Amino acid sequence: MKNYFKTAWKATWKYKQVSMINIVGLSVGMTAAVFMLLWVQNEISYDAYHPNADNIYRITNTIQVSRDDKWKWEKSPMPLAAAAQKGIPEIEKTAMLSPAVYNPVTFNINNEVFTEKQGAYVTNNWFNLFHYDFMQGGPDAFFKNPFSLVLSETKAKKYFGDGNAVGKTMRIDSVNYTVQAVIKDNPATSSFQYDVLLPLDAMMADSNMRKNSDNWDNYNFITFLQLHAGASPAVVGKKITAVITKNTKNNTATATLQPLKGMYFETGLQSTYMPHADKKIVYIFSIFAVLLIVTACINYINLTTARASLRVKEISIRKIAGAKRRQLFMQFIAECVLVSIISLCITLTLLKVLLPWFNQLTEKNFLLPLTSPGLWKVLGGTLVFATVVNSIYPAALLSSFNPISIFRGVNLLRVKDATLRKGLVVFQFTLSVMLIVCSIVIFKQLHFIQNTNPGYSRSQIITLQVPFRTHTKLSDGVKKNLIQIMQQQLLAKSSVTGCTLAHEPIVNVSSTNAGSADWDGRPKDFKPTVSQLATDADYQKIFGLQLQAGRWFDDQHPADKHNFILNETAVRQFNMHKPVLGQRFTFHRDTGRVIAVVKDFYYQSMHSKIGPLIIFNNKGWAPYIFIKTAPGNAKAAIKDIETVWKDFLPGDAINYAFLDDTFNNLYKSDLKVSSLILLFAVIVIIISAMGLFALAAFTTGQRTREIGIRKVLGATAQSIAMLVTRDFVKLVAIAIVIASPIAWWAMSKWLEDFAYRVTISWWIFIAAGAAALLIALATISFQAIKSAWANPVESLRSE
């Protein structure tokens, strides 16, 4: 073995250029592949770290809200957990969670207000069901006193430094809570990324909240179950359905059990408070990672087999001296392993250097400790795969030479070897063309999203959210008076040009209703699901909505408190008789008239088709204030907003965002995927170009005498350059033909996720093919020009 690696080192050093291309290409490919595999491993291992993860489920409830619509909820009624555990023997444990989304945990420390958005209320069995590492304190004291809390390690350091946080008090609203424990930050693969945990009993201390939560018809809590080993989730789901049917007026609810480890990839939920991902993207990037390694390995295979003729004497003499094929085979395996190990060392360095950038790109917090088993699984698997793919065919080919045939002058390289190399080059450029097409289509779709007129204006608008607990505690009269005074104060600022109210941001209206809308001529069995938006009289002016007919709400018309505005889709789907304006319309048991039809606008992501929207005038149901700022005065407007906020809501932390940022967040995952695909395309093209460069250099070197004779016989430099490039251009052309239909199919599937999408035009494939050709020509042009201008005397002197 020592001799194998010693000889391998000499061979690697002797062919420096080829070795450098192999090592650099393999290092870059392995680095990109490892990053992708780390991301894939992170995605598929969500919530798998809990000891009993295989037996833990979340209750999912599907409600038949109308003849044609079903709603799928991740929440359940609060009494369900106790009733199910009591009546269903297959259930071992239950636990409930209520994320503090609408009522984020707000600490008041030294008269400074801090809002922790990642907070949740949990029941007593929570720490028995799920795994947490306690660094200080424990769960027992946490549940003895309802006014207790658990902090994550990060938040404990934020508020108390490196000292002991247990026993310290923190004020939430007007109540002092005691820190009973500090837990280690949950891993990145956890669905429960909460920094502050509080007992559910603290929430239930509010009598109104308890009364509302005890209602079987209110689905407000995420409920988890641990089943006994061998219990059937399907059977338990039917039994839970029976419990719900027995205790609620709603007999259309159907309960099923969602496995904890599959929760991350769950789809179809009406709304969710947990992180989710698309499993198709995981499959795609798994394939990408493998293709990256294969692309890098193709360079090694092509260059090793192409240069085989340079080692025929060495191999033949070894065989004549007694070397067996197995020994030669191991020799070439050792050369491959050496290149792979050197590449792995460079890969580790690149991983360390590029990790912060990768974390920023993916918005994850990957760590790469050298003691991590997960890291070495990915690295070891990548190394073994690269070594096997790289070594088998070259080693088998190089160890199979017949030395007598070689010394008699028989050509070493058979037709099938050259054909294989050409096929591998075609594969590389097929992948390159596919990725160029994908990058163009994705960029075109995202550009379409960013530049398509959504039907409203979102620039220079700041969203200000009044805390839900403040909003709900105030009576309608007090609330209305407070909001009106805040509006007046904001409008008095020179940095503010307008102000309006709504119950949700216009870019993503998620609130829906089923069965409450009624109008003259509605079929009795037609109860459509509609989106709903509560606004005020200034809403149209601030957002620039266009009316097809009628007028907007007007504070001077008292009846407008009961009137409605419909979008074009609602009028069309409701099949309302003409004229629409002035017709009776009932919604939320309030009857008024249709006073306007607003032109359709994108009130949700372009992944969803525009549906029926009902707009009504209700300031009491509108916790969001939208502030239009004067051009160039955003910073001044923020200072003015903070001043007004402190005057009216000093006990609440301010929560504002630019509407443009809220809009962009709708497509954050699409942007991540597009960035990773673009990066993948660049890496594949670079690796392919490196291999093509080395192959072109070798090919021209093999044809040096032929080129010299052609020049002596009068061939021009242009014809020589064309001779060198012609074969490679043919290979790229074949790759374009193969890649185009595959890329068209893949992008058609991707675009199906968008209700509004671009078309895949023919020019995209022309552009991708032209780009691949230009890259190939640029890569081999140096060798072509060098060969064309070479002095033929130099190549023929030794003949």
HELIX and SHEET records of a PDB file:
HELIX    1   1 LYS A    2  LYS A   14  1                                  13    
HELIX    2   2 LYS A   16  ILE A   44  1                                  29    
HELIX    3   3 ALA A   53  ASN A   55  5                                   3    
HELIX    4   4 LEU A   80  GLY A   87  1                                   8    
HELIX    5   5 TRP A  126  LEU A  129  1                                   4    
HELIX    6   6 PRO A  139  LYS A  144  1                                   6    
HELIX    7   7 GLU A  153  PHE A  160  1                                   8    
HELIX    8   8 LEU A  200  MET A  204  1                                   5    
HELIX    9   9 SER A  207  SER A  213  1                                   7    
HELIX   10  10 PRO A  233  ASN A  247  1                                  15    
HELIX   11  11 LEU A  260  PHE A  265  5                                   6    
HELIX   12  12 LYS A  279  ALA A  306  1                                  28    
HELIX   13  13 ARG A  307  ARG A  311  5                                   5    
HELIX   14  14 VAL A  312  ILE A  320  1                                   9    
HELIX   15  15 ARG A  325  THR A  362  1                                  38    
HELIX   16  16 PRO A  373  LEU A  398  1                                  26    
HELIX   17  17 PRO A  403  PHE A  407  1                                   5    
HELIX   18  18 VAL A  415  ASN A  451  1                                  37    
HELIX   19  19 PHE A  468  LYS A  473  1                                   6    
HELIX   20  20 ASP A  476  LEU A  491  1                                  16    
HELIX   21  21 TYR A  539  PHE A  543  1                                   5    
HELIX   22  22 PRO A  558  LYS A  561  5                                   4    
HELIX   23  23 GLU A  568  PHE A  574  1                                   7    
HELIX   24  24 LYS A  619  TRP A  621  5                                   3    
HELIX   25  25 ALA A  634  PHE A  648  1                                  15    
HELIX   26  26 LEU A  659  ASN A  665  1                                   7    
HELIX   27  27 LYS A  668  GLN A  702  1                                  35    
HELIX   28  28 THR A  704  VAL A  712  1                                   9    
HELIX   29  29 ALA A  717  LEU A  751  1                                  35    
HELIX   30  30 TRP A  762  TRP A  789  1                                  28    
HELIX   31  31 PRO A  792  LEU A  796  1                                   5    
SHEET    1   A 9 LYS A  70  TRP A  73  0                                        
SHEET    2   A 9 ILE A  56  GLN A  64 -1                                        
SHEET    3   A 9 ILE A 222  LEU A 227 -1                                        
SHEET    4   A 9 ILE A  91  PRO A  99 -1                                        
SHEET    5   A 9 GLY A 119  VAL A 122 -1                                        
SHEET    6   A 9 VAL A 196  PRO A 199  1                                        
SHEET    7   A 9 SER A 148  SER A 152 -1                                        
SHEET    8   A 9 VAL A 175  ILE A 183  1                                        
SHEET    9   A 9 PHE A 134  GLY A 137 -1                                        
SHEET    1   B 3 LYS A  70  TRP A  73  0                                        
SHEET    2   B 3 ILE A  56  GLN A  64 -1                                        
SHEET    3   B 3 ALA A 253  PRO A 259 -1                                        
SHEET    1   C11 LYS A  70  TRP A  73  0                                        
SHEET    2   C11 ILE A  56  GLN A  64 -1                                        
SHEET    3   C11 ILE A 222  LEU A 227 -1                                        
SHEET    4   C11 ILE A  91  PRO A  99 -1                                        
SHEET    5   C11 GLY A 119  VAL A 122 -1                                        
SHEET    6   C11 VAL A 196  PRO A 199  1                                        
SHEET    7   C11 SER A 148  SER A 152 -1                                        
SHEET    8   C11 VAL A 175  ILE A 183  1                                        
SHEET    9   C11 THR A 169  ILE A 172 -1                                        
SHEET   10   C11 VAL A 105  ILE A 109 -1                                        
SHEET   11   C11 GLU A 112  GLU A 116 -1                                        
SHEET    1   D 4 VAL A 496  ALA A 502  0                                        
SHEET    2   D 4 TYR A 624  THR A 629 -1                                        
SHEET    3   D 4 ILE A 461  GLN A 465 -1                                        
SHEET    4   D 4 TYR A 656  PHE A 658 -1                                        
SHEET    1   E 6 THR A 512  ALA A 514  0                                        
SHEET    2   E 6 THR A 529  THR A 535 -1                                        
SHEET    3   E 6 LEU A 613  ASN A 617  1                                        
SHEET    4   E 6 PHE A 564  ASN A 567 -1                                        
SHEET    5   E 6 ASP A 590  VAL A 598  1                                        
SHEET    6   E 6 LEU A 547  GLY A 550 -1                                        
SHEET    1   F 7 THR A 512  ALA A 514  0                                        
SHEET    2   F 7 THR A 529  THR A 535 -1                                        
SHEET    3   F 7 LEU A 613  ASN A 617  1                                        
SHEET    4   F 7 PHE A 564  ASN A 567 -1                                        
SHEET    5   F 7 ASP A 590  VAL A 598  1                                        
SHEET    6   F 7 ARG A 584  PHE A 587 -1                                        
SHEET    7   F 7 ASP A 518  TRP A 519 -1                                        
END                                                                             
